[in-house]
Amino acid sequence: MAEKFRKIEAYRDHFSDFLSQQKQTVKDKIYWTLTLIEEMPRVSETYLKKLEGTESLFEVRVQFGSDIFRIFCFFDEGKLIILLNGFQKKTQKTPRREIERALRLREEYYAEKS
């Protein structure tokens, strides 16, 4: 088993709801990407990138053929990554409502934690 540099957890059912709607080949690519993020000491922006214009929101970036998927996440307590909502990207620009949803979920996470 490879060394893990990060731990990934999902917040509530938002990520699993998104995942359950995907084809098995897409699920496999998402799992592969998440494993890479856990096990690589330095992760390329190809797979994990800070979302511009937000304080601490990141996106897991998954490409399968011509389809592009994004899963919002954030870091909690250093090496813990919390997965939020995911969606299939249809345009260059990330939909504002998806970002707002992720920010709201992050607030809920911290409110429940405290």
MDTraj code that builds the backbone (N, CA, C; nanometers):
import mdtraj as md
import numpy as np

residues = "MET ALA GLU LYS PHE ARG LYS ILE GLU ALA TYR ARG ASP HIS PHE SER ASP PHE LEU SER GLN GLN LYS GLN THR VAL LYS ASP LYS ILE TYR TRP THR LEU THR LEU ILE GLU GLU MET PRO ARG VAL SER GLU THR TYR LEU LYS LYS LEU GLU GLY THR GLU SER LEU PHE GLU VAL ARG VAL GLN PHE GLY SER ASP ILE PHE ARG ILE PHE CYS PHE PHE ASP GLU GLY LYS LEU ILE ILE LEU LEU ASN GLY PHE GLN LYS LYS THR GLN LYS THR PRO ARG ARG GLU ILE GLU ARG ALA LEU ARG LEU ARG GLU GLU TYR TYR ALA GLU LYS SER".split()
xyz = np.array([
    [0.0849, -0.1195, 0.0000],
    [0.0000, 0.0000, 0.0000],
    [0.0885, 0.1245, 0.0000],
    [0.0563, 0.2169, -0.0853],
    [0.1362, 0.3384, -0.0992],
    [0.1168, 0.4309, 0.0207],
    [0.2182, 0.5113, 0.0457],
    [0.2097, 0.6095, 0.1529],
    [0.1062, 0.7151, 0.1141],
    [0.0307, 0.7605, 0.2135],
    [-0.0699, 0.8638, 0.1863],
    [-0.0222, 0.9964, 0.2451],
    [-0.0256, 1.0991, 0.1625],
    [0.0126, 1.2330, 0.2053],
    [-0.1091, 1.3144, 0.2476],
    [-0.2269, 1.2704, 0.2046],
    [-0.3524, 1.3370, 0.2379],
    [-0.4585, 1.2317, 0.2637],
    [-0.5604, 1.2719, 0.3360],
    [-0.6755, 1.1839, 0.3593],
    [-0.7974, 1.2532, 0.2991],
    [-0.8795, 1.1769, 0.2280],
    [-0.9982, 1.2345, 0.1632],
    [-1.1239, 1.1761, 0.2262],
    [-1.2158, 1.2649, 0.2638],
    [-1.3461, 1.2245, 0.3163],
    [-1.4533, 1.3056, 0.2456],
    [-1.5713, 1.2475, 0.2341],
    [-1.6836, 1.3189, 0.1724],
    [-1.7728, 1.3756, 0.2821],
    [-1.8259, 1.4960, 0.2592],
    [-1.9196, 1.5581, 0.3517],
    [-2.0613, 1.5187, 0.3119],
    [-2.1314, 1.4562, 0.4036],
    [-2.2678, 1.4078, 0.3800],
    [-2.2744, 1.3218, 0.2536],
    [-2.3868, 1.3314, 0.1787],
    [-2.4061, 1.2453, 0.0612],
    [-2.3867, 1.3186, -0.0717],
    [-2.3402, 1.4427, -0.0657],
    [-2.3336, 1.5232, -0.1882],
    [-2.2421, 1.4604, -0.2934],
    [-2.1246, 1.4149, -0.2501],
    [-2.0314, 1.3533, -0.3443],
    [-2.0851, 1.2189, -0.3947],
    [-2.1363, 1.1350, -0.3044],
    [-2.1860, 1.0027, -0.3475],
    [-2.3077, 1.0161, -0.4389],
    [-2.3918, 1.1187, -0.4166],
    [-2.5061, 1.1426, -0.5058],
    [-2.4567, 1.1731, -0.6474],
    [-2.3550, 1.2590, -0.6558],
    [-2.2953, 1.2930, -0.7854],
    [-2.2326, 1.1684, -0.8489],
    [-2.1577, 1.0937, -0.7698],
    [-2.0863, 0.9758, -0.8191],
    [-2.1830, 0.8698, -0.8721],
    [-2.2940, 0.8510, -0.8028],
    [-2.3903, 0.7467, -0.8410],
    [-2.4535, 0.7732, -0.9775],
    [-2.4477, 0.8968, -1.0245],
    [-2.5068, 0.9317, -1.1545],
    [-2.4104, 0.9082, -1.2713],
    [-2.2837, 0.8715, -1.2398],
    [-2.1830, 0.8581, -1.3447],
    [-2.1717, 0.7143, -1.3951],
    [-2.1236, 0.7009, -1.5193],
    [-2.0960, 0.5689, -1.5761],
    [-1.9771, 0.5087, -1.5004],
    [-1.9657, 0.3766, -1.5010],
    [-1.8589, 0.3090, -1.4278],
    [-1.7199, 0.3566, -1.4721],
    [-1.7015, 0.3807, -1.6013],
    [-1.5707, 0.4254, -1.6499],
    [-1.5333, 0.5616, -1.5908],
    [-1.6322, 0.6492, -1.5758],
    [-1.6089, 0.7806, -1.5155],
    [-1.5804, 0.7646, -1.3660],
    [-1.6560, 0.6788, -1.2985],
    [-1.6310, 0.6510, -1.1563],
    [-1.4877, 0.6029, -1.1359],
    [-1.4435, 0.5123, -1.2223],
    [-1.3066, 0.4595, -1.2116],
    [-1.2036, 0.5716, -1.2237],
    [-1.2265, 0.6630, -1.3169],
    [-1.1328, 0.7746, -1.3363],
    [-1.1353, 0.8678, -1.2151],
    [-1.2528, 0.8904, -1.1578],
    [-1.2641, 0.9742, -1.0383],
    [-1.1883, 0.9098, -0.9222],
    [-1.2082, 0.7784, -0.9010],
    [-1.1364, 0.7087, -0.7937],
    [-0.9849, 0.7128, -0.8170],
    [-0.9439, 0.6947, -0.9414],
    [-0.8011, 0.7004, -0.9756],
    [-0.7431, 0.8373, -0.9396],
    [-0.8173, 0.9436, -0.9754],
    [-0.7725, 1.0801, -0.9472],
    [-0.7639, 1.1055, -0.7966],
    [-0.8643, 1.0616, -0.7210],
    [-0.8639, 1.0814, -0.5753],
    [-0.7479, 1.0060, -0.5103],
    [-0.7191, 0.8854, -0.5585],
    [-0.6063, 0.8076, -0.5060],
    [-0.4754, 0.8804, -0.5346],
    [-0.4619, 0.9331, -0.6553],
    [-0.3425, 1.0096, -0.6919],
    [-0.3236, 1.1291, -0.5976],
    [-0.4327, 1.2005, -0.5687],
    [-0.4264, 1.3168, -0.4790],
    [-0.3822, 1.2744, -0.3389],
    [-0.4283, 1.1592, -0.2927],
    [-0.3883, 1.1100, -0.1601],
    [-0.2412, 1.0691, -0.1560],
    [-0.1928, 1.0090, -0.2644],
    [-0.0625, 0.9435, -0.2602],
    [0.0544, 1.0242, -0.3169],
    [0.0286, 1.1312, -0.3914],
    [0.1382, 1.2098, -0.4491],
    [0.1828, 1.3181, -0.3503],
    [0.3143, 1.3314, -0.3287],
    [0.3611, 1.4375, -0.2383],
    [0.3238, 1.5767, -0.2900],
    [0.3357, 1.5972, -0.4210],
    [0.2963, 1.7239, -0.4832],
    [0.1981, 1.6917, -0.5947],
    [0.0824, 1.7549, -0.5890],
    [-0.0232, 1.7259, -0.6870],
    [-0.0267, 1.8363, -0.7918],
    [-0.0239, 1.7966, -0.9174],
    [-0.0300, 1.8913, -1.0283],
    [-0.1669, 1.9603, -1.0322],
    [-0.1675, 2.0849, -1.0817],
    [-0.2942, 2.1581, -1.0984],
    [-0.3848, 2.0903, -1.2004],
    [-0.3312, 1.9950, -1.2743],
    [-0.4132, 1.9162, -1.3668],
    [-0.5221, 1.8426, -1.2888],
    [-0.4915, 1.8045, -1.1633],
    [-0.5827, 1.7225, -1.0833],
    [-0.6453, 1.7947, -0.9644],
    [-0.5763, 1.8936, -0.9091],
    [-0.6279, 1.9658, -0.7923],
    [-0.5837, 2.1099, -0.8024],
    [-0.6800, 2.2001, -0.8056],
    [-0.6472, 2.3413, -0.8263],
    [-0.7320, 2.4293, -0.7358],
    [-0.6673, 2.5323, -0.6797],
    [-0.7406, 2.6304, -0.5994],
    [-0.8332, 2.7083, -0.6918],
    [-0.9549, 2.7294, -0.6462],
    [-1.0534, 2.8008, -0.7258],
    [-1.0300, 2.9511, -0.7102],
    [-1.0043, 3.0170, -0.8208],
    [-0.9793, 3.1615, -0.8168],
    [-1.1009, 3.2358, -0.7644],
    [-1.0748, 3.3402, -0.6871],
    [-1.1832, 3.4225, -0.6350],
    [-1.2496, 3.3664, -0.5106],
    [-1.1960, 3.2551, -0.4564],
    [-1.2491, 3.2017, -0.3309],
    [-1.1347, 3.1953, -0.2314],
    [-1.1703, 3.1977, -0.1048],
    [-1.0697, 3.1982, 0.0002],
    [-0.9981, 3.0635, 0.0095],
    [-1.0734, 2.9554, 0.0113],
    [-1.0071, 2.8265, 0.0351],
    [-1.0772, 2.7092, -0.0322],
    [-1.1415, 2.7355, -0.1446],
    [-1.2106, 2.6283, -0.2165],
    [-1.1191, 2.5754, -0.3265],
    [-1.1154, 2.4431, -0.3390],
    [-1.0364, 2.3786, -0.4433],
    [-1.1304, 2.2971, -0.5301],
    [-1.0805, 2.2572, -0.6482],
    [-1.1580, 2.1666, -0.7316],
    [-1.0702, 2.0499, -0.7724],
    [-1.1261, 1.9299, -0.7560],
    [-1.0651, 1.8091, -0.8097],
    [-1.1063, 1.8087, -0.9560],
    [-1.0068, 1.7932, -1.0444],
    [-1.0318, 1.8043, -1.1876],
    [-1.0181, 1.6671, -1.2524],
    [-1.1259, 1.6209, -1.3145],
    [-1.1265, 1.4889, -1.3775],
    [-1.1697, 1.5062, -1.5230],
    [-1.0882, 1.4522, -1.6130],
    [-1.1252, 1.4551, -1.7540],
    [-1.1332, 1.3115, -1.8031],
    [-1.2430, 1.2812, -1.8700],
    [-1.2615, 1.1479, -1.9272],
    [-1.3057, 1.1676, -2.0711],
    [-1.2177, 1.1423, -2.1654],
    [-1.2471, 1.1714, -2.3057],
    [-1.2695, 1.3205, -2.3198],
    [-1.3820, 1.3570, -2.3781],
    [-1.4119, 1.4999, -2.3932],
    [-1.4955, 1.5528, -2.2768],
    [-1.5305, 1.4658, -2.1820],
    [-1.6107, 1.5080, -2.0666],
    [-1.5203, 1.5591, -1.9542],
    [-1.5627, 1.6678, -1.8929],
    [-1.4867, 1.7279, -1.7827],
    [-1.5763, 1.7319, -1.6593],
    [-1.5205, 1.6862, -1.5480],
    [-1.5939, 1.6829, -1.4218],
    [-1.5162, 1.7608, -1.3174],
    [-1.5892, 1.8233, -1.2247],
    [-1.5277, 1.8964, -1.1148],
    [-1.5934, 1.8529, -0.9848],
    [-1.5094, 1.8386, -0.8823],
    [-1.5589, 1.8079, -0.7486],
    [-1.4986, 1.9126, -0.6564],
    [-1.5841, 1.9926, -0.5942],
    [-1.5343, 2.0947, -0.5032],
    [-1.4905, 2.0316, -0.3723],
    [-1.3882, 2.0901, -0.3126],
    [-1.3361, 2.0394, -0.1865],
    [-1.2609, 2.1509, -0.1144],
    [-1.2218, 2.1223, 0.0096],
    [-1.1384, 2.2156, 0.0849],
    [-1.0548, 2.1357, 0.1828],
    [-0.9502, 2.1997, 0.2313],
    [-0.8633, 2.1358, 0.3294],
    [-0.9114, 2.1691, 0.4696],
    [-0.9142, 2.0690, 0.5559],
    [-0.9473, 2.0890, 0.6966],
    [-0.8342, 2.0269, 0.7776],
    [-0.7847, 2.0983, 0.8744],
    [-0.6773, 2.0477, 0.9604],
    [-0.5601, 1.9941, 0.8789],
    [-0.5119, 2.0746, 0.7875],
    [-0.3895, 2.0421, 0.7158],
    [-0.4039, 1.9446, 0.6017],
    [-0.3978, 1.8153, 0.6320],
    [-0.3904, 1.7135, 0.5261],
    [-0.5232, 1.6437, 0.4982],
    [-0.6314, 1.6889, 0.5608],
    [-0.7621, 1.6290, 0.5398],
    [-0.8365, 1.7079, 0.4318],
    [-0.8775, 1.6379, 0.3277],
    [-0.9542, 1.7017, 0.2204],
    [-1.1002, 1.6578, 0.2334],
    [-1.1888, 1.7557, 0.2381],
    [-1.3322, 1.7288, 0.2485],
    [-1.3952, 1.7512, 0.1103],
    [-1.4548, 1.6451, 0.0544],
    [-1.5222, 1.6547, -0.0755],
    [-1.6632, 1.7092, -0.0568],
    [-1.7015, 1.7990, -0.1458],
    [-1.8355, 1.8572, -0.1415],
    [-1.9128, 1.8100, -0.2645],
    [-1.9734, 1.9021, -0.3368],
    [-2.0537, 1.8673, -0.4533],
    [-1.9673, 1.8501, -0.5783],
    [-2.0188, 1.7726, -0.6724],
    [-1.9524, 1.7541, -0.8004],
    [-2.0501, 1.7819, -0.9127],
    [-1.9958, 1.8083, -1.0311],
    [-2.0815, 1.8327, -1.1473],
    [-2.0015, 1.8108, -1.2753],
    [-2.0724, 1.7946, -1.3851],
    [-2.0077, 1.7851, -1.5151],
    [-1.9989, 1.9250, -1.5727],
    [-1.8797, 1.9606, -1.6152],
    [-1.8568, 2.0954, -1.6667],
    [-1.8925, 2.0995, -1.8151],
    [-1.9795, 2.1939, -1.8503],
    [-2.0263, 2.2033, -1.9889],
    [-1.9690, 2.3257, -2.0608],
    [-1.9211, 2.4233, -1.9830],
    [-1.8686, 2.5472, -2.0423],
    [-1.7318, 2.5781, -1.9815],
    [-1.6625, 2.6762, -2.0382],
    [-1.5318, 2.7178, -1.9860],
    [-1.5427, 2.7682, -1.8419],
    [-1.6481, 2.8453, -1.8177],
    [-1.6633, 2.9090, -1.6878],
    [-1.7362, 2.8160, -1.5909],
    [-1.6839, 2.8085, -1.4684],
    [-1.7499, 2.7275, -1.3657],
    [-1.8797, 2.7972, -1.3244],
    [-1.9923, 2.7258, -1.3257],
    [-2.1209, 2.7899, -1.2908],
    [-2.1191, 2.8479, -1.1496],
    [-2.1606, 2.9723, -1.1399],
    [-2.1609, 3.0449, -1.0120],
    [-2.2438, 2.9700, -0.9071],
    [-2.3582, 2.9139, -0.9466],
    [-2.4445, 2.8469, -0.8481],
    [-2.3759, 2.7235, -0.7884],
    [-2.2897, 2.6568, -0.8665],
    [-2.2162, 2.5412, -0.8133],
    [-2.1133, 2.5872, -0.7100],
    [-2.0490, 2.6990, -0.7364],
    [-1.9517, 2.7546, -0.6417],
    [-2.0239, 2.7967, -0.5139],
    [-2.1372, 2.8659, -0.5291],
    [-2.2140, 2.9114, -0.4129],
    [-2.2624, 2.7926, -0.3295],
    [-2.3023, 2.6859, -0.3967],
    [-2.3454, 2.5650, -0.3261],
    [-2.2293, 2.5070, -0.2448],
    [-2.1118, 2.4996, -0.3059],
    [-1.9941, 2.4463, -0.2371],
    [-1.9577, 2.5323, -0.1157],
    [-1.9635, 2.6627, -0.1306],
    [-1.9327, 2.7532, -0.0189],
    [-2.0334, 2.7343, 0.0947],
    [-2.1611, 2.7173, 0.0586],
    [-2.2653, 2.6940, 0.1589],
    [-2.2406, 2.5617, 0.2323],
    [-2.2047, 2.4567, 0.1577],
    [-2.1770, 2.3265, 0.2188],
    [-2.0569, 2.3338, 0.3128],
    [-1.9564, 2.4107, 0.2728],
    [-1.8379, 2.4258, 0.3584],
    [-1.8764, 2.4950, 0.4890],
    [-1.9606, 2.5978, 0.4819],
    [-2.0086, 2.6662, 0.6025],
    [-2.0858, 2.5696, 0.6919],
    [-2.1720, 2.4862, 0.6315],
    [-2.2483, 2.3871, 0.7089],
    [-2.1539, 2.2897, 0.7791],
    [-2.0515, 2.2466, 0.7081],
    [-1.9530, 2.1527, 0.7645],
    [-1.8901, 2.2109, 0.8910],
    [-1.8429, 2.3351, 0.8819],
    [-1.7782, 2.3985, 0.9980],
    [-1.8784, 2.4272, 1.1098],
    [-2.0020, 2.4609, 1.0751],
    [-2.1048, 2.4857, 1.1769],
    [-2.1348, 2.3563, 1.2539],
    [-2.1421, 2.2440, 1.1828],
    [-2.1682, 2.1159, 1.2478],
    [-2.0489, 2.0722, 1.3317],
    [-1.9309, 2.1045, 1.2860],
    [-1.8081, 2.0595, 1.3528],
    [-1.7899, 2.1303, 1.4878],
    [-1.8332, 2.2560, 1.4953],
    [-1.8091, 2.3332, 1.6192],
    [-1.9154, 2.3156, 1.7251],
])
top = md.Topology()
chain = top.add_chain()
for i, resn in enumerate(residues, 1):
    res = top.add_residue(resn, chain, resSeq=i)
    for name in ("N", "CA", "C"):
        top.add_atom(name, md.element.get_by_symbol(name[0]), res)
traj = md.Trajectory(xyz[None], top)
